[in-house]
Amino acid sequence: MKKIILNKKVYKYKDVENLLGNDMGFSSLNPKPKSPNAFFKTYNENFYDLKKQTHNDLVVKSTEYIGPLDNPRTVQLNSLKKDKERIQLQIDSTDREHPYFSNGTILMHKDYNQSHVSGFGGISSEGDIKGPKYYMHSGKKRKIPDDYLIYSKIKNRLGMKDLKDADIIIFLWSGGLDAISDGPPITRLQDLFISFYEVNMYKPT
């Protein structure tokens, strides 16, 4: 049987320090992570030497971590769309005027101004004219039902309480009334105070 002799060499502290230099903490075995700037410096220096798949893997991994990137043009386009919607809302919320009949005017079919016409409300002894009427609001005519109580409340609200109907109502033939766009009907006094936007956007069913 062959005998193997093992010789153990012992180093002094000074010898070890001279051998390792300043790396006494074995930092080479636990390197510090590179900063983003250092990483991209290395990446840029080797950019054209890397395979396309490597670049693709970097993009895929980054996207998985931070989510999909926003295209600057898409961001700008979305911003412009929001501006357009805001401006359109301002336009749609603007008080409009009819070219012939100002807002606040009361309109009615001409036949209701003839008390002798059979089948129509006509003019009462008090000067009240019965029948459906229309209130001009943002350039549209809003129908007031054939309910004189509602109309009288509107009349009072408009400061025309002491005026006779014949003095404030404009009478038109069917062609003239039909030529004016319809707004939402008024069934109660509160309906008088809806926004211009609601009137402008109203579409008759």
Summary of the structure (lengths in Angstrom):
residues: 205
radius of gyration: 43.2
end to end distance: 112.0
largest distance: 145.6
contacts: 418
relative contact order: 0.10
helix: 45%
strand: 10%
